[in-house]
Amino acid sequence: MNVDEIFSVIKEKLIKEQLSQQQAIYAHMDDTIFKKTGKKVSGTAWRRDPLGPPFHTNFIWGQRFLQLSIALPDNQGACISRAIPVDIDHCPTAKKPRKNDSQRVWDEYKEAKKQANLSLKGVQRIKDLRKSIDDLGAEERQLVISVDGSYTNRTVIKEIPERVTIIGRIRKDSRIYALPEEKQNRGRKRIYGELLPTPEQIRKNNDIPWQQVEAYAAGKVHRFDVKVLKNIRWRASSKNNVQLVVIRPLAYRLTKNSRLLYRKPAYLICTDPNLDIKKLLQAYLWRWEIEVNFKEEKSLFGSGEAHVRTKDAVEKLPSFIVAVYALLLLAAFNTAQYDSINSLPRAKWYPNKKSNRKTTGDILNVIRSQLYAKAIDMNFSQFVNLQHKYTNSNNSMISVFSNAFYNRN
């Protein structure tokens, strides 16, 4: 089974048919852990638990995977987007040798440990994605990848290929610099100019004005207050100019009558100093969709739950499940205009709220109901009439219909 061929079909459908040919390609990259219990499973090791509390480090036994997803927005500008997985790679750590092993074994371990670094793996996957996009005839389109703070480092930024832009978070006390002076009397050419205030100091500085930018997040369009510094230098970017974006905390209320709460501020670095602030902010807010991918792959599709332990099986089976998940999302996006014909209304126990898109659970329920309806030769246009027909308390057909079309267990 060649999973890369399946992902190549998904990339082709996205780039050639779904995404606008005039806009850049937005993608997200992040890693996740599939929990395991067997100590003989290939590629497993003790990992830091990302869901552990900040005041205590927890460890879990599991496998580490690196995933890339391409954003598929509904419209242009500030709008909702769905992330479609296009690549997932198993990233095990090198196995540590015994103390009494030879020096050659230890040298091989040290080299394998360097190659297993997640930042190096991420750079290689980005290069492969850029090459696959070029092979599909999209050489002129820019690839904008949003990452979290663990990939916003020197290793990733210095090795990214041409026509690739990285957007990531940095620390609030990061050291940033102005551009160096062009005229120098003597000595080698300087890379950094004078030291600028830290991102946190810039946020608190009232002399630097805020500007409002609209972007879609958390179910609706918000107005974000941001500060932008273009054409600056950062240690990790070396000689390349970057731009800094400081985002003021967004206010929210848990209930209508509760007090006003604030989220934490965010500090972003973009390797393209000329990228429009609206596109930059929206691209990073779309990054949350890859976290949704991870949750649905594990909870709805059971990725990583198969009882396999050989090297090929633990690499290919989760990748195949993720590819099926991506094909399902792509098919749902293609048939969105036919939802009113092919889908059932939501169950009555669902909360009565307006949703801008169907959840993956709704999509799976549509598939399940269509398969069941085909098996019992039922037409959805008569579904309500059939329910009224079997309203007799002695007839159990009404419960059969409910269990068949609405039970998700």
N, C-alpha and C positions, 0 to 999 in steps of 0.2 A: 504494500500500500504506500503510494507516494502522496503524502499529505501536501507537499509543496505544489503539486499540480492542481489540487483543489483550491488552494489559496490563490494560485495564479488566475484561475477563472473568476474568483471573487474580485481580485484587483482589476481585471479587465472590465468586468461589468460596472464596477464603481467608476473608474476613470473615463471610460469611453461612453457610457450610457447614462449614468446617474448624475455625476458632478458636472457643473457648468465648465465649459472649455475656457472661459475667460478668467476664472478665479484660481487662486492658489489651492494647493491640496493641503488640508489640515489633518494632522495625525497626532496621536498620543502614544506615549511609551511608559510602561511601568512594569514592575515585577510583582509576583504573588507567590504564595506558599500553599501547596496542597498537603494537608495533614495526612500522616501515615502512622501506622502502629508497628508494622513489621520491620525488624532490624536488618533483614536480608534483602529488602527492596533496593534495587539499583538507584544510585543517586541521592539517597536519603541521608540526612545529617541533622544535627541539632541547629535550629534556626532561632533567631530572635523573634518573639511573638509581636507582630505589629499592632495587635489589639490589646496588648498589656498596658497597665497603667503607667503614666510617665514617671512615677516615683519608684518603680520597681521593675527590673528587667526579668521578663519571663522567657522561657525557652520551650519550643515545640519541635517534635520530630516530623520532618516532612521533606518534600521536594520543592525546588525553586524553579519557576518558569518566568520567562521574559516575554511580554506581549506587546505588539504594535496594533493599533486600531486606527482606521481612517474615519474622520467625521463626515457624516452624511446629513447636512442641514436641510430643513424643509424649504427655506426661502433664502433670499439674499439678506445680508445685514444681521441685525439683532433678532435671532429666531432660535427655535428649538433645534437640537441636533441629536442624532443617534450614532453611536460609535459602532463600526463594523470591524470585527477582528480580521486582520489580513496576515498575521504572522505570530507564531508562538514557538518559543525555543526553550528546550530543557537546559538549565544552567547549573549543573552539579558542581560542588566544590571538590578540590583535589583531596584524595585520601592520604592522610598523614602516615608515613612509614613508622616502623618501630625504632626504638632508640639504638638497637644494635645492628641496624641495617647499614649497608655500605655507603660511602660518601657519594657514589654515583646515584644511588637511589634517592638520597636526600637532595642532590642537585636537580634531579628530574622532578622531584616534588615541588621544589621552589619555583621552577620554571612553569610547571602545571598550575601552581597557585596563582602566578601572575596572569596566565592566560584565562583562568576562570574568573577573573575580576569582572563584576557586573558592568562597570563602566566600559571596559573594553568590549564585552559582549554586546552592550548597547550600541556602541559605535559601529560594530560590524553589521548588526541588523539594520541600522540606519543606512549604511552604504548599500546593503543588499536591496532595501526598499527603494532607494534612489535609482539603482540600476534597473530594477524591474519596471519602475515608472518610465524611465528613458526607453526601455525596450517596447513599451506600449505607445510610443510616439508622443510623449508629453515632456520632451526635453526642455521646453521653454517655460514650463510651469514651476513655480517655486514650491518647495516642500517645507511647510511650517510644522514643527514638532513641539508639542508641549510636554514638559517633564516636571517631576517634582524636585525637591532640593537635593536628593541623593545623586541625581544625574547632572546637576548644574555645577560642574567642576572642570578643572583644567584638562583632564583626560578626554572628556567628551567634546568640549568646545574647540580644542586645538586640532582634533582629528575629524571634525565633521567635513563632508565633501562639499563641493560647490553646489550652489542653488538649494542649500538646506539652511533653514533658520531655526534656532533653538530658543524657546521661551521657558524659563524656569525660575524658581524662587531662590532667593539668597537670604543670608542672615541680615538681621537689622543692624549689626555692627560691622558689616563688610567695609573694606577699605577701597574707595573709588578715587580716581584721579582725573584731573583735567588733561586736555591734550598738551603735549610738550610744545615749547616755543620752536618756531620754524628756524629762526636764526640763532646759531650757536658759534661763538668765537673759536673754541677749541674743545678737544675731547671727542669721545664717540657720541653718536646721535642718541639722544634720550628717548626712552619709550614712554615714560610717564611724566606728566606735568605736576602741578602742585596738588597736594592732598585736599580732597573735598570733604565736606561733612558726611557722616555716615547716613545711610537711608533713614534711620530713626531720627536723627537730628534734622534731616530735610523735612520729614513729616511734621515735626514740631515747629519748624521755622515759619513764622507768619509772613515773612517777606517774600516767600515763594508762593505764588497764587495757586489755588486749586482750580481745576477745570472739570466740568461735568461731561461724562461719557455714558451713553445708553448702551446696555448690553443685556442679553437674556440670561437669567439664572433663577433657579428655584421656582420654576413655573410661570414667571412673568418677566417683563422688561423692567429693569431697575436703572436708576441714575446713580452712577458711581462717581465719587470725587477722587480725582487722581492728580498727581504731580509727575511731570515728565522731564527728564534730563537726557538730552540727546548728545551723541558724539562725546562720550567719555571713555575712560580706560578702566579696566578691571584686571586684577592680577591673573585670574584664570583665563582671560581673553588675550593677554599679552599685547601684541601690536594691533589687534583688531579693535575697531571702535564699536561700542555697544550703547544701548540706551537703557536708562533706569526708569521704572514706573513704580510709584508709591501709591497704594490704594488705601484710602481711608476706610476704617471699619464701617460696615453696613449695619444700620439700626434695624431692630425687629422686636416684635412682641410675641410671647408665647400664646397669649389670649388677647381678646379685645380690651380687657380691663387690667391687664398686667402692666408692670412698669417697663420702660424702654430698656432693652438690652443691646449690646454691641458685640459684633464678631471681632476677631483679631485682625489687625492690618496685614497687608501683604506687600512684599517687595519683590518685584520681578526684574529680571535681566533679559534683554532680547539682543541676539547677535546681529540683527539687522537694524541699524540706527535710523533708517528711513521708513520703517514699517508704520503704517497708520495706526494710531492709538486705538481706534475703534476695533479694527481687525485684530490687533494684538490682544486687547482685553477679552474680546469674545472668544478668540482661539484658546486662551488659557481657561476660561470658564467652561468651555466644552470639555476640558480634560477630565472633569468629574465623571463623564460617561464611561471611561475605561474602568472606573471603580464599580459602576453598575454592571459592566461586562463580567467582572470577576465574581460578583455576588450571584448573578444569574447562572453563570457557568457552573458554579459549585452547588447552589441550592436547587435549581430547576433541572439542570442537565446532568448533575452528578459527576462532573469532571474531576478526575483524581480519586474516585471512589472504587474503581475497578480493582479486583484482587489479582494484580499482576506484579511481577518483580524483576523480570529480565530487562536488559537494557533497551532493546528495541520496543518492547511492549510499553514500558513506562514512558517512553518518548513519543510514540506514535498514537497511542490510544487517547490521551488527553488532547493532543493536537487534532485528531479526527473529530472528537466531540465538539471542540471549539469551532472547527470548520463547519460542522453541521449547524451549530448555533448561528454562525455568520450567514449561512445560506438562508436560514429561516428569517432572520431580520431583513435580509435583502429582498426576499420574496414578499414579506409583509409590506415593505416600503413600495414595491412595484404594484401591489394590488390594493393600495390604500383607498383608491377611489371606488372600489367595489365592496367596501366593508359593510355598507348598509344592506347589501344583497346577500352576502355569504356568511354573515355572522349573526349570532343570537344576541338578544339584549342581555345586559349584565344581570346577575342573580340579584334577588331582592335584598339579600343581606349585605350587599356592597354599600359602602357609604355614598350618600347622594351628593356627589361633587363633580364639577366639570373637569374633565381631563383633556389636555391638549394632544395626547397621543395614547394609543393602546399599549398596555404593558405587555411584556413577554408572556406573562400568565394568560392574558386575554388571547394572544395569538395561539398559544398551545391549546386553549379551550376551543378555539375555532376549528383547529385541525382535528381535535378529538371528536367534536360534535359532527363534523362532516364525515368522518370515518364511521361513526356509529349510525348516522342517518343513512349512509349508503348501505350499511349491513342490514338494516331493518326496512329499507326501501321507504323512507319517510321524506316528505317534502316540507321544507321549513315554512312555506307559505300557509300550511294547514296546521302548524304546530299548536297555535293558540286554540283553534277549533277542536283539536284532538283532546286538549286538556279539559275543555268544557264538556266534551262528549263523555269523558270518563270521570265525571265528578261524583259518581255514586260511591259512597263510603265503602261498599263491599268490593269495589274494583280497585285493584292495586296498580293499574297501569300508570296513574298519575305520578306515583312515587318512582316508578321505573324510569319515566321520562326525566324526572328531576335528577335522579342518580346518574343517568347516562350522560346528560348534557352539562351538568353543573358540579358534579363531584370531582374534585381534583386530587383525591388521595389515591 
